[in-house]
Amino acid sequence: MPSAHLRHSVRAVILDDDDRVLLCRFDLPEPTGTVVWAAPGGGIEPGETPLAALRRELREEVGLVLSADPPHVWHQEVVAPGHARGYDGVINDYFLVRTAGFDPRGTLSADELAAEHISGLKWWHPSEVARYHGPDLFSPRDLATPLRALITSGVPLRPVRLGL
């Protein structure tokens, strides 16, 4: 069987001083029309290192400039046709960024964010994520569990493998 064609992305778990996490609201296009709240980040461009991609994505999407290399805390592989347009699935590597709270505003215009399917940014307290029962989804689906573990136990020795 041929190997899967996966989209490799980097994402930042951005936590403020109150342990709130900054998430992007992604309005996925039809046919699903799903709304997913996920960590800021995106695809790694050809010739780009993962950390260079993370720095670019954070500057573009939320206006955050990293002063140091953040630790790699989570790894996720989802092989599911249709999960990412043009790919058999995704690989997401998550890095922990601790910062003071800020009003997120990246270098991308509203139209450019919309082209990336981003329709909003919001700080969420982990308890809000855990209690949420609305129509929107989180990525990963059980975001509250690894988020609580990260806040409680700190940076893991090895990146934690996440499910869908």
DSSP file with accessible surface (Angstrom, degrees, kcal/mol):
  #  RESIDUE AA STRUCTURE BP1 BP2  ACC     N-H-->O    O-->H-N    N-H-->O    O-->H-N    TCO  KAPPA ALPHA  PHI   PSI    X-CA   Y-CA   Z-CA
    1    1 A M              0   0  226      0, 0.0     3,-0.1     0, 0.0     0, 0.0   0.000 360.0 360.0 360.0 132.8    0.0    0.0    0.0
    2    2 A P        -     0   0  115      0, 0.0     3,-0.1     0, 0.0     2,-0.1  -0.315 360.0 -97.6 -66.9 153.8    1.4    3.5   -0.9
    3    3 A S        -     0   0  115      1,-0.1     2,-0.1     2,-0.0     0, 0.0  -0.362  44.9 -99.0 -71.6 152.0    2.2    5.8    2.0
    4    4 A A        -     0   0   42      1,-0.1     2,-0.9    -3,-0.1    -1,-0.1  -0.385  24.6-126.2 -71.6 146.1   -0.4    8.4    2.8
    5    5 A H        -     0   0  109     -2,-0.1    83,-3.6    -3,-0.1    84,-0.7  -0.835  40.2-175.5 -93.4 100.9    0.1   12.0    1.5
    6    6 A L  E     -a   89   0A  42     -2,-0.9     2,-0.6    81,-0.2    84,-0.3  -0.825  27.2-128.0-108.0 142.9   -0.2   14.0    4.8
    7    7 A R  E     -a   90   0A  74     82,-2.6    84,-2.9    -2,-0.4     2,-0.6  -0.763  25.0-146.6 -85.4 121.3   -0.2   17.8    5.3
    8    8 A H  E     +a   91   0A  74     -2,-0.6    36,-2.1    82,-0.2     2,-0.3  -0.824  26.7 170.1 -95.3 121.9    2.4   18.7    7.9
    9    9 A S  E     -aB  92  43A   0     82,-3.2    84,-2.1    -2,-0.6     2,-0.4  -0.877  26.0-143.1-127.6 158.9    1.5   21.7   10.1
   10   10 A V  E     -aB  93  42A   0     32,-2.4    32,-1.7    -2,-0.3     2,-0.3  -0.935  19.8-175.1-119.9 145.5    2.8   23.4   13.2
   11   11 A R  E     -aB  94  41A  25     82,-2.6    84,-2.5    -2,-0.4     2,-0.5  -0.974  17.3-134.3-139.7 154.0    0.5   24.8   15.9
   12   12 A A  E     -a   95   0A   0     28,-2.5     2,-1.1    -2,-0.3    84,-0.2  -0.943   3.7-150.8-115.4 125.9    1.0   26.9   19.1
   13   13 A V  E     -a   96   0A   3     82,-2.8    84,-2.7    -2,-0.5     2,-0.7  -0.837  27.5-164.7 -86.8  97.1   -0.7   26.2   22.4
   14   14 A I  E     -a   97   0A   0     -2,-1.1     8,-1.9     8,-0.5     2,-0.4  -0.819   8.8-176.8 -93.8 114.5   -0.6   29.8   23.5
   15   15 A L  E     -aC  98  21A   0     82,-2.7    84,-2.3    -2,-0.7     6,-0.2  -0.945   9.5-153.4-113.7 133.0   -1.3   30.1   27.2
   16   16 A D    >   -     0   0    3      4,-2.1     3,-2.1    -2,-0.4    84,-0.2  -0.256  42.9 -82.5 -92.1-174.3   -1.6   33.4   29.1
   17   17 A D  T 3  S+     0   0  122      1,-0.3    83,-0.1    82,-0.2    -1,-0.0   0.696 131.5  51.6 -63.9 -21.0   -0.9   34.2   32.7
   18   18 A D  T 3  S-     0   0  112      2,-0.1    -1,-0.3     0, 0.0     3,-0.1   0.185 119.7-109.1 -98.2  14.4   -4.4   32.9   33.6
   19   19 A D    <   +     0   0   47     -3,-2.1     2,-0.3     1,-0.2    -2,-0.1   0.707  68.4 150.5  63.3  23.2   -3.9   29.6   31.7
   20   20 A R        -     0   0   78    105,-0.2    -4,-2.1   106,-0.1     2,-0.4  -0.647  39.1-138.2 -80.9 146.7   -6.4   30.7   29.0
   21   21 A V  E     -CD  15 124A   2    103,-3.1   103,-2.9    -2,-0.3     2,-0.5  -0.869   7.7-132.5-108.2 137.1   -5.6   29.2   25.6
   22   22 A L  E     - D   0 123A   0     -8,-1.9    -8,-0.5    -2,-0.4     2,-0.3  -0.787  30.7-177.6 -89.8 123.4   -5.9   31.3   22.4
   23   23 A L  E     - D   0 122A   2     99,-2.6    99,-2.4    -2,-0.5     2,-0.4  -0.928  21.8-133.7-124.1 148.9   -7.8   29.5   19.7
   24   24 A C  E     -ED  38 121A   0     14,-3.5    14,-2.3    -2,-0.3     2,-0.7  -0.798  18.9-131.9 -95.8 141.2   -8.7   30.3   16.1
   25   25 A R  E     -ED  37 120A  73     95,-3.1    94,-3.1    -2,-0.4    95,-0.7  -0.850  24.2-164.2 -94.8 111.0  -12.3   29.9   14.8
   26   26 A F  E     -ED  36 118A  25     10,-3.1    10,-2.6    -2,-0.7     2,-0.9  -0.886   9.9-158.2-100.0 120.9  -12.1   28.0   11.5
   27   27 A D  E     -E   35   0A  57     90,-2.7     8,-0.2    -2,-0.6     7,-0.1  -0.874  19.6-150.0 -94.7 101.2  -15.2   28.0    9.3
   28   28 A L        -     0   0   64      6,-3.0     5,-0.1    -2,-0.9    89,-0.0  -0.539  17.6-115.0 -76.9 138.8  -14.6   25.0    7.1
   29   29 A P    >>  -     0   0   47      0, 0.0     4,-1.2     0, 0.0     3,-0.9  -0.115  49.7 -47.0 -69.4 167.2  -16.1   25.2    3.6
   30   30 A E  T 34 S+     0   0  140      1,-0.3     0, 0.0     2,-0.2     0, 0.0  -0.242 109.1  51.7 -57.0 151.8  -18.9   23.0    2.3
   31   31 A P  T 34 S+     0   0  119      0, 0.0    -1,-0.3     0, 0.0    -3,-0.0  -0.985 130.6  26.5 -84.9 -11.8  -19.7   20.2    2.1
   32   32 A T  T <4 S-     0   0   89     -3,-0.9    -2,-0.2     2,-0.1     3,-0.1   0.926  73.4-166.3 -78.2 -43.9  -19.2   20.0    5.9
   33   33 A G     <  +     0   0   37     -4,-1.2    -3,-0.2     1,-0.2     2,-0.2   0.770  33.1 160.2  62.7  25.2  -19.8   23.7    6.9
   34   34 A T        -     0   0   40     -5,-0.4    -6,-3.0    -7,-0.1     2,-0.5  -0.476  38.0-140.8 -82.5 148.0  -18.2   22.8   10.2
   35   35 A V  E     -E   27   0A  17    100,-0.2   102,-2.8    -8,-0.2     2,-0.4  -0.944  22.8-175.7-106.6 128.2  -16.8   25.3   12.7
   36   36 A V  E     -Ef  26 137A  13    -10,-2.6   -10,-3.1    -2,-0.5     2,-0.6  -0.992  19.1-148.2-128.1 129.8  -13.6   24.1   14.5
   37   37 A W  E     +Ef  25 138A  20    100,-2.9   102,-2.1    -2,-0.4     2,-0.3  -0.868  35.8 160.0 -93.5 122.5  -11.7   25.9   17.2
   38   38 A A  E     -Ef  24 139A   5    -14,-2.3   -14,-3.5    -2,-0.6     3,-0.1  -0.953  44.6 -85.1-143.0 161.2   -8.0   25.1   16.9
   39   39 A A        -     0   0    5    100,-0.6   -16,-0.2    -2,-0.3   -26,-0.1  -0.323  56.5 -97.2 -64.1 144.3   -4.6   26.4   17.9
   40   40 A P  S    S+     0   0    0      0, 0.0   -28,-2.5     0, 0.0     2,-0.3  -0.314  78.6  83.8 -61.3 149.8   -3.1   29.0   15.6
   41   41 A G  E     -B   11   0A   2    -30,-0.2     2,-0.3    16,-0.2   -30,-0.2  -0.923  45.1-165.3 147.5-170.3   -0.6   27.7   13.1
   42   42 A G  E     -B   10   0A   4    -32,-1.7   -32,-2.4    -2,-0.3    15,-0.1  -0.980  36.6 -20.9 176.6-166.3   -0.5   26.2    9.7
   43   43 A G  E     -B    9   0A   6     -2,-0.3     2,-0.5   -34,-0.2   -34,-0.2  -0.184  52.0-119.9 -68.7 150.8    1.3   24.3    7.0
   44   44 A I        -     0   0   39    -36,-2.1   -36,-0.2     4,-0.0    -1,-0.1  -0.795  30.7-134.9 -89.2 124.1    5.1   24.1    6.7
   45   45 A E    >   -     0   0  103     -2,-0.5     3,-2.3     4,-0.2     8,-0.1  -0.431  37.0 -80.0 -76.2 154.2    6.2   25.6    3.3
   46   46 A P  T 3  S+     0   0  125      0, 0.0    -1,-0.1     0, 0.0     3,-0.1  -0.290 120.0  13.7 -54.2 132.1    8.8   23.8    1.2
   47   47 A G  T 3  S+     0   0   93      1,-0.3     2,-0.4    -3,-0.1    -2,-0.1   0.411 101.3 121.1  81.2  -0.7   12.3   24.5    2.5
   48   48 A E    <   -     0   0   44     -3,-2.3    -1,-0.3     4,-0.0    -4,-0.0  -0.750  60.1-130.7 -97.0 139.6   10.9   25.9    5.8
   49   49 A T     >  -     0   0   83     -2,-0.4     4,-2.5     1,-0.1     5,-0.2  -0.502  27.6-110.5 -79.4 159.0   11.8   24.4    9.2
   50   50 A P  H  > S+     0   0   56      0, 0.0     4,-2.4     0, 0.0     5,-0.1   0.919 119.0  47.0 -56.4 -43.3    8.9   23.7   11.6
   51   51 A L  H  > S+     0   0   44      2,-0.2     4,-2.5     1,-0.2     5,-0.2   0.880 110.5  51.7 -70.8 -33.4   10.0   26.5   14.0
   52   52 A A  H  > S+     0   0   39      2,-0.2     4,-2.3     1,-0.2    -1,-0.2   0.922 111.1  48.9 -64.9 -40.8   10.4   29.0   11.1
   53   53 A A  H  X S+     0   0    0     -4,-2.5     4,-2.9     2,-0.2    -2,-0.2   0.917 110.4  50.9 -63.2 -42.5    6.9   28.0   10.0
   54   54 A L  H  X S+     0   0    0     -4,-2.4     4,-2.6    -5,-0.2     5,-0.3   0.935 110.0  49.4 -61.9 -45.0    5.5   28.5   13.5
   55   55 A R  H  X S+     0   0   69     -4,-2.5     4,-2.0     1,-0.2    -1,-0.2   0.924 113.7  46.3 -59.8 -45.0    7.1   31.9   13.8
   56   56 A R  H  X S+     0   0   38     -4,-2.3     4,-2.6     1,-0.2    -2,-0.2   0.944 113.3  48.2 -63.0 -48.6    5.6   33.0   10.4
   57   57 A E  H  X S+     0   0    8     -4,-2.9     4,-3.0     1,-0.2     5,-0.4   0.908 112.0  48.6 -62.0 -42.6    2.1   31.6   11.2
   58   58 A L  H  X>S+     0   0    0     -4,-2.6     4,-1.8    -5,-0.2     6,-1.5   0.901 112.4  48.3 -67.1 -38.9    2.0   33.3   14.7
   59   59 A R  H  X5S+     0   0  109     -4,-2.0    48,-1.4     4,-0.3     4,-0.5   0.942 117.7  42.4 -63.8 -44.8    3.1   36.6   13.3
   60   60 A E  H  <5S+     0   0   43     -4,-2.6    48,-2.1    46,-0.3    -2,-0.2   0.917 124.1  32.4 -68.6 -46.2    0.5   36.4   10.4
   61   61 A E  H  <5S+     0   0    2     -4,-3.0    45,-0.9    -5,-0.2    -3,-0.2   0.874 137.9   7.9 -85.6 -41.3   -2.5   35.1   12.4
   62   62 A V  H  <5S-     0   0    1     -4,-1.8    43,-1.7    -5,-0.4    -3,-0.2   0.478  91.4-115.8-124.6  -5.8   -2.2   36.5   15.9
   63   63 A G     << +     0   0   37     -5,-1.3     2,-0.5    -4,-0.5    -4,-0.3   0.734  62.8 145.3  78.4  23.3    0.6   39.1   15.8
   64   64 A L        -     0   0   21     -6,-1.5     2,-0.5    -9,-0.1    -1,-0.3  -0.823  34.1-159.8-100.6 129.6    2.8   37.2   18.3
   65   65 A V        -     0   0  112     -2,-0.5     2,-0.3    -7,-0.1   -10,-0.1  -0.939  16.4-136.7-107.7 123.1    6.6   37.3   17.8
   66   66 A L        -     0   0   19     -2,-0.5     3,-0.1     1,-0.1    -7,-0.0  -0.640  16.3-170.9 -82.2 134.4    8.5   34.5   19.5
   67   67 A S  S    S+     0   0  128     -2,-0.3     2,-0.3     1,-0.1    -1,-0.1   0.589  74.0  21.6 -97.0 -14.1   11.7   35.4   21.4
   68   68 A A  S    S-     0   0   63      0, 0.0    -1,-0.1     0, 0.0     0, 0.0  -0.955  92.8 -88.2-146.4 162.8   12.8   31.8   22.0
   69   69 A D        -     0   0  107     -2,-0.3   -18,-0.0    -3,-0.1    -2,-0.0  -0.642  47.5-136.8 -74.8 120.5   12.2   28.4   20.6
   70   70 A P        -     0   0   17      0, 0.0     2,-0.1     0, 0.0    27,-0.1  -0.418  24.1 -97.6 -77.6 155.3    9.1   26.9   22.4
   71   71 A P        -     0   0   54      0, 0.0    25,-2.4     0, 0.0     2,-0.6  -0.447  30.6-119.0 -73.3 144.9    9.0   23.3   23.5
   72   72 A H  E     +G   95   0A  63     23,-0.2    23,-0.3     1,-0.2     3,-0.1  -0.731  43.3 163.3 -82.1 117.2    7.4   20.6   21.4
   73   73 A V  E     +     0   0A   0     21,-2.4    87,-2.8    -2,-0.6     2,-0.3   0.732  51.6  29.7-113.8 -28.9    4.5   19.3   23.6
   74   74 A W  E     -Gh  94 160A   6     20,-1.5    20,-2.5    85,-0.3     2,-0.4  -0.975  51.2-165.3-136.9 151.3    2.0   17.3   21.4
   75   75 A H  E     -Gh  93 161A  28     85,-2.9    87,-2.9    -2,-0.3     2,-0.4  -0.999  12.1-176.6-134.8 133.1    2.1   15.3   18.1
   76   76 A Q  E     -Gh  92 162A   2     16,-2.5    16,-2.8    -2,-0.4     2,-0.4  -0.996   9.1-175.3-134.3 132.3   -1.0   14.4   16.2
   77   77 A E  E     -G   91   0A  84     85,-0.7     2,-0.5    -2,-0.4    14,-0.2  -0.995   4.5-179.4-126.4 124.0   -1.5   12.3   13.1
   78   78 A V  E     -G   90   0A  13     12,-2.8    12,-2.4    -2,-0.4     2,-0.8  -0.973   6.0-171.5-124.4 109.9   -4.9   12.0   11.5
   79   79 A V  E     +G   89   0A  91     -2,-0.5    10,-0.3    10,-0.2   -73,-0.1  -0.923  34.0 131.4-102.0 106.6   -5.1    9.8    8.4
   80   80 A A    >   -     0   0   34      8,-1.7     3,-2.4    -2,-0.8     4,-0.4  -0.806  57.2-120.7-158.4 110.0   -8.6   10.3    7.1
   81   81 A P  T 3  S+     0   0  114      0, 0.0     7,-0.2     0, 0.0     4,-0.1  -0.267 102.4  23.9 -53.4 135.8   -9.4   11.1    3.4
   82   82 A G  T 3  S+     0   0   74      5,-0.8     3,-0.2     2,-0.4     6,-0.1   0.332  89.7 108.6  90.0  -9.2  -11.2   14.4    3.2
   83   83 A H  S <  S+     0   0   72     -3,-2.4     2,-0.4     1,-0.3     5,-0.1   0.867  92.4  18.9 -68.3 -36.6   -9.8   15.7    6.5
   84   84 A A  S >  S-     0   0   16      3,-0.5     3,-2.5    -4,-0.4    -2,-0.4  -0.976  98.1-107.1-136.3 122.2   -7.5   18.2    4.6
   85   85 A R  T 3  S+     0   0  188     -2,-0.4     3,-0.1     1,-0.3     4,-0.0  -0.212 104.5   9.5 -53.3 124.5   -8.4   19.1    1.1
   86   86 A G  T 3  S+     0   0   68      1,-0.3     2,-0.3     2,-0.0    -1,-0.3   0.464 117.5  85.9  86.4   1.8   -5.9   17.5   -1.3
   87   87 A Y  S <  S-     0   0   82     -3,-2.5    -5,-0.8    -7,-0.1    -3,-0.5  -0.885  76.9-129.4-131.4 163.3   -4.3   15.3    1.4
   88   88 A D  S    S-     0   0   65    -83,-3.6    -8,-1.7    -2,-0.3     2,-0.3   0.448  84.5 -51.0 -86.9  -4.7   -5.0   11.9    3.0
   89   89 A G  E     -aG   6  79A   0    -84,-0.7   -82,-2.6   -10,-0.3     2,-0.3  -0.979  64.0 -84.0 160.7-165.6   -4.7   13.5    6.4
   90   90 A V  E     -aG   7  78A  10    -12,-2.4   -12,-2.8    -2,-0.3     2,-0.4  -0.938   8.3-151.8-136.1 154.9   -2.6   15.7    8.6
   91   91 A I  E     -aG   8  77A  30    -84,-2.9   -82,-3.2    -2,-0.3     2,-0.5  -1.000  22.0-171.0-120.1 122.4    0.4   15.8   11.0
   92   92 A N  E     -aG   9  76A   8    -16,-2.8   -16,-2.5    -2,-0.4     2,-0.5  -0.981   7.8-166.8-116.6 124.1    0.2   18.5   13.6
   93   93 A D  E     -aG  10  75A  14    -84,-2.1   -82,-2.6    -2,-0.5     2,-0.4  -0.960  14.4-154.4-108.6 125.2    3.1   19.3   15.8
   94   94 A Y  E     -aG  11  74A   1    -20,-2.5   -21,-2.4    -2,-0.5   -20,-1.5  -0.848   7.8-165.7-105.7 137.9    2.1   21.5   18.8
   95   95 A F  E     -aG  12  72A  17    -84,-2.5   -82,-2.8    -2,-0.4     2,-0.5  -0.942  21.8-121.8-122.9 141.0    4.5   23.9   20.6
   96   96 A L  E     -a   13   0A  18    -25,-2.4     2,-0.5    -2,-0.4   -82,-0.2  -0.716  26.5-176.0 -87.7 125.7    3.8   25.5   24.0
   97   97 A V  E     -a   14   0A  11    -84,-2.7   -82,-2.7    -2,-0.5     2,-0.5  -0.979   6.4-164.1-122.9 116.5    4.0   29.3   24.1
   98   98 A R  E     +a   15   0A 122     -2,-0.5     2,-0.3   -84,-0.2   -82,-0.2  -0.867  26.4 147.3 -98.6 132.7    3.6   31.1   27.4
   99   99 A T        -     0   0   36    -84,-2.3   -82,-0.2    -2,-0.5     2,-0.1  -0.977  50.8 -90.2-155.4 162.9    2.8   34.8   27.2
  100  100 A A        -     0   0   53     -2,-0.3   -84,-0.0   -84,-0.2   -85,-0.0  -0.453  63.3 -85.4 -70.0 154.1    1.0   37.6   28.9
  101  101 A G        +     0   0   40     -2,-0.1     2,-0.3     3,-0.0    -1,-0.1  -0.286  58.5 172.4 -59.5 147.3   -2.5   38.1   27.6
  102  102 A F        -     0   0   52     -3,-0.1   -38,-0.0   -38,-0.0   -86,-0.0  -0.970  42.4-100.5-152.0 162.8   -2.8   40.3   24.5
  103  103 A D        -     0   0  146     -2,-0.3     2,-0.2     2,-0.1    -2,-0.0  -0.815  47.9-130.6 -87.7 106.4   -5.3   41.4   22.0
  104  104 A P        +     0   0   20      0, 0.0     2,-0.2     0, 0.0   -41,-0.2  -0.410  44.3 149.4 -68.1 127.4   -4.5   39.1   19.0
  105  105 A R        -     0   0  137    -43,-1.7   -43,-0.3    -2,-0.2   -44,-0.1  -0.746  22.9-166.1-157.0 106.2   -4.1   40.9   15.7
  106  106 A G        -     0   0    9    -45,-0.9   -46,-0.3    -2,-0.2   -45,-0.2  -0.129  37.5 -97.8 -85.0-174.1   -1.8   39.4   13.1
  107  107 A T  S    S+     0   0   97    -48,-1.4     2,-0.2     2,-0.0   -47,-0.2   0.639  93.0  97.3 -81.6 -15.1   -0.3   40.9    9.9
  108  108 A L  S    S-     0   0   22    -48,-2.1    -2,-0.1   -49,-0.2     2,-0.0  -0.522  75.6-123.6 -75.8 142.7   -3.0   39.2    7.7
  109  109 A S     >  -     0   0   47     -2,-0.2     4,-2.8     1,-0.1     5,-0.2  -0.272  30.0-101.0 -74.4 168.8   -6.0   41.3    6.6
  110  110 A A  H  > S+     0   0   70      1,-0.2     4,-2.5     2,-0.2     5,-0.1   0.897 126.2  50.4 -58.9 -39.1   -9.5   40.2    7.4
  111  111 A D  H  > S+     0   0  137      2,-0.2     4,-2.0     1,-0.2    -1,-0.2   0.895 110.3  48.9 -66.3 -40.1   -9.8   39.0    3.8
  112  112 A E  H  > S+     0   0   95      2,-0.2     4,-1.0     1,-0.2    -2,-0.2   0.897 111.7  49.2 -67.4 -39.4   -6.6   37.0    4.0
  113  113 A L  H ><>S+     0   0   18     -4,-2.8     5,-2.7     1,-0.2     3,-0.7   0.924 109.6  52.4 -63.6 -41.7   -7.7   35.4    7.3
  114  114 A A  H ><5S+     0   0   57     -4,-2.5     3,-1.9     1,-0.3    -2,-0.2   0.881 103.8  56.7 -62.0 -36.2  -11.0   34.5    5.6
  115  115 A A  H 3<5S+     0   0   74     -4,-2.0    -1,-0.3     1,-0.3    -2,-0.2   0.792 107.0  49.4 -64.8 -26.0   -9.1   32.9    2.8
  116  116 A E  T <<5S-     0   0   84     -4,-1.0    -1,-0.3    -3,-0.7    -2,-0.2   0.305 122.0-113.8 -89.9   4.4   -7.5   30.8    5.5
  117  117 A H  T < 5S+     0   0   73     -3,-1.9   -90,-2.7     1,-0.2     2,-0.6   0.652  71.0 141.6  70.8  18.4  -11.0   30.0    6.8
  118  118 A I  E   < +D   26   0A   7     -5,-2.7   -92,-0.2   -92,-0.2    -1,-0.2  -0.826  18.5 166.1 -93.5 120.4  -10.3   31.9   10.0
  119  119 A S  E     -     0   0A  61    -94,-3.1     2,-0.3    -2,-0.6   -93,-0.1   0.378  60.7  -5.7-114.1   1.2  -13.3   34.0   11.2
  120  120 A G  E     -D   25   0A  25    -95,-0.7   -95,-3.1    -7,-0.1     2,-0.4  -0.965  50.4-134.9 179.7 165.7  -12.3   34.8   14.8
  121  121 A L  E     +D   24   0A  48     -2,-0.3     2,-0.3   -97,-0.2   -97,-0.2  -0.989  26.6 175.1-134.1 141.3   -9.8   34.5   17.7
  122  122 A K  E     -D   23   0A  83    -99,-2.4   -99,-2.6    -2,-0.4     2,-0.5  -0.989  30.5-129.1-151.8 140.3  -10.8   33.9   21.3
  123  123 A W  E     -D   22   0A  30     -2,-0.3     2,-0.4  -101,-0.2  -101,-0.2  -0.762  32.2-167.2 -84.3 129.5   -9.2   33.2   24.6
  124  124 A W  E     -D   21   0A   9   -103,-2.9  -103,-3.1    -2,-0.5    -2,-0.0  -0.967  18.3-136.3-120.3 134.8  -10.7   30.2   26.3
  125  125 A H    >>  -     0   0   77     -2,-0.4     4,-1.7  -105,-0.2     3,-1.1  -0.666  30.1-118.2 -79.8 143.1  -10.3   29.1   29.9
  126  126 A P  H 3> S+     0   0   10      0, 0.0     4,-2.5     0, 0.0     5,-0.2   0.857 115.5  57.0 -52.7 -34.0   -9.8   25.3   30.0
  127  127 A S  H 3> S+     0   0   44      1,-0.2     4,-2.1     2,-0.2     5,-0.1   0.862 104.1  53.0 -67.4 -31.9  -13.0   24.9   32.0
  128  128 A E  H <> S+     0   0   71     -3,-1.1     4,-1.0     2,-0.2    -1,-0.2   0.901 109.6  48.4 -66.7 -40.6  -14.9   26.6   29.2
  129  129 A V  H >< S+     0   0    9     -4,-1.7     3,-0.6     1,-0.2    -2,-0.2   0.939 112.6  48.4 -62.8 -46.4  -13.5   24.2   26.7
  130  130 A A  H 3< S+     0   0   47     -4,-2.5    -2,-0.2     1,-0.2    -1,-0.2   0.859 115.9  43.2 -63.6 -36.3  -14.4   21.2   29.0
  131  131 A R  H 3< S+     0   0  158     -4,-2.1    -1,-0.2    -5,-0.2    -2,-0.2   0.569  84.2 120.1 -86.4  -9.9  -18.0   22.5   29.5
  132  132 A Y    <<  +     0   0   67     -4,-1.0    -3,-0.0    -3,-0.6    -4,-0.0  -0.347  24.8 163.1 -65.7 128.7  -18.7   23.5   25.9
  133  133 A H        +     0   0  175     -2,-0.1    -1,-0.1     0, 0.0    -4,-0.0   0.053  35.2 118.1-130.8  23.1  -21.7   21.6   24.4
  134  134 A G  S    S-     0   0   35      1,-0.1    -2,-0.0     2,-0.1     0, 0.0  -0.062  81.3 -89.5 -80.8-170.2  -22.5   23.8   21.4
  135  135 A P  S    S+     0   0  119      0, 0.0  -100,-0.2     0, 0.0    -1,-0.1   0.703  95.6  93.9 -77.8 -19.8  -22.3   22.9   17.7
  136  136 A D        -     0   0   30   -102,-0.1     2,-0.2     1,-0.1  -100,-0.2  -0.338  65.7-139.4 -73.8 157.8  -18.7   23.8   17.2
  137  137 A L  E     -f   36   0A  63   -102,-2.8  -100,-2.9    -2,-0.0     2,-0.3  -0.698   5.2-137.8-109.3 163.8  -15.9   21.3   17.4
  138  138 A F  E     -f   37   0A  15     -2,-0.2  -100,-0.2  -102,-0.2     4,-0.0  -0.877  25.7-108.3-114.7 154.5  -12.4   21.5   18.9
  139  139 A S  E    S+f   38   0A  16   -102,-2.1  -100,-0.6    -2,-0.3     2,-0.2  -0.984 114.8  31.4-127.1 119.8   -9.2   20.2   17.5
  140  140 A P  S >  S-     0   0    6      0, 0.0     3,-1.3     0, 0.0    24,-0.1   0.640 100.6-133.2 -65.5 160.6   -8.2   17.9   18.9
  141  141 A R  T 3  S+     0   0   95     23,-0.8     2,-0.4     1,-0.3     3,-0.3   0.862 105.2  42.6 -55.4 -41.0  -11.8   16.9   19.8
  142  142 A D  T >  S+     0   0   94      1,-0.2     3,-1.0     2,-0.1    -1,-0.3  -0.360  73.5 148.9-101.0  52.6  -10.9   16.3   23.4
  143  143 A L  T <>  +     0   0    8     -3,-1.3     4,-2.1    -2,-0.4     5,-0.2   0.845  61.8  65.8 -55.2 -35.8   -8.8   19.4   23.7
  144  144 A A  H 3> S+     0   0    6     -3,-0.3     4,-2.6     1,-0.2    -1,-0.2   0.866  97.0  54.9 -59.3 -37.5   -9.7   19.9   27.4
  145  145 A T  H <> S+     0   0   65     -3,-1.0     4,-2.1     2,-0.2    -1,-0.2   0.972 113.4  36.0 -66.6 -56.2   -7.9   16.7   28.5
  146  146 A P  H  > S+     0   0   18      0, 0.0     4,-2.4     0, 0.0    -1,-0.2   0.868 116.9  56.2 -67.3 -28.1   -4.4   17.3   27.1
  147  147 A L  H  X S+     0   0    0     -4,-2.1     4,-2.5    -5,-0.2     5,-0.2   0.946 107.9  46.8 -65.5 -46.1   -4.7   21.0   27.9
  148  148 A R  H  X S+     0   0  116     -4,-2.6     4,-2.7    -5,-0.2     5,-0.3   0.920 113.0  50.1 -60.1 -43.3   -5.4   20.2   31.6
  149  149 A A  H  X S+     0   0   51     -4,-2.1     4,-3.1    -5,-0.2     5,-0.4   0.907 110.6  49.6 -63.8 -39.5   -2.5   17.8   31.7
  150  150 A L  H  X S+     0   0    8     -4,-2.4     4,-1.7     2,-0.2    -2,-0.2   0.927 114.2  44.3 -65.7 -43.3   -0.1   20.3   30.1
  151  151 A I  H  < S+     0   0   39     -4,-2.5    -2,-0.2     2,-0.2    -1,-0.2   0.914 121.2  39.8 -67.6 -41.8   -1.2   23.0   32.6
  152  152 A T  H  < S+     0   0  116     -4,-2.7    -2,-0.2    -5,-0.2    -3,-0.2   0.921 129.0  26.5 -74.9 -45.2   -1.0   20.7   35.6
  153  153 A S  H  < S-     0   0  101     -4,-3.1    -3,-0.2    -5,-0.3    -2,-0.2   0.573  97.3-141.8-100.1 -13.5    2.1   18.7   34.7
  154  154 A G     <  -     0   0   32     -4,-1.7    -1,-0.2    -5,-0.4    -2,-0.1  -0.296  56.0  -4.7  82.3-167.4    4.1   21.1   32.6
  155  155 A V  S    S-     0   0   74      1,-0.1   -82,-0.1    -4,-0.1   -83,-0.0  -0.395  75.4-128.4 -66.1 126.0    6.2   20.3   29.5
  156  156 A P        -     0   0   36      0, 0.0    -1,-0.1     0, 0.0   -84,-0.1  -0.338  14.7-119.6 -72.3 158.4    6.3   16.5   28.9
  157  157 A L  S    S+     0   0  173      1,-0.1    -2,-0.1     2,-0.0   -84,-0.0   0.861 102.4  18.1 -63.3 -38.1    9.7   14.7   28.3
  158  158 A R  S    S-     0   0  190    -85,-0.1    -1,-0.1     0, 0.0   -85,-0.0  -0.966 104.8 -84.5-128.8 150.8    8.5   13.7   24.9
  159  159 A P        -     0   0   46      0, 0.0     2,-0.3     0, 0.0   -85,-0.3  -0.282  47.8-120.5 -56.2 133.7    5.6   15.1   22.8
  160  160 A V  E     -h   74   0A  68    -87,-2.8   -85,-2.9     1,-0.1     2,-0.4  -0.615  23.0-124.1 -76.5 133.5    2.3   13.5   23.8
  161  161 A R  E     -h   75   0A 169     -2,-0.3     2,-0.3   -87,-0.2   -85,-0.2  -0.688  29.8-158.3 -81.3 128.0    0.5   11.7   21.0
  162  162 A L  E     -h   76   0A  23    -87,-2.9   -85,-0.7    -2,-0.4     2,-0.1  -0.748   6.1-138.2-105.4 155.4   -3.0   13.0   20.4
  163  163 A G              0   0   54     -2,-0.3    -1,-0.1   -87,-0.1   -85,-0.0  -0.067 360.0 360.0 -89.9-162.2   -6.0   11.4   18.8
  164  164 A L              0   0   92    -24,-0.1   -23,-0.8   -25,-0.1   -86,-0.1   0.905 360.0 360.0 -60.2 360.0   -8.4   13.0   16.4
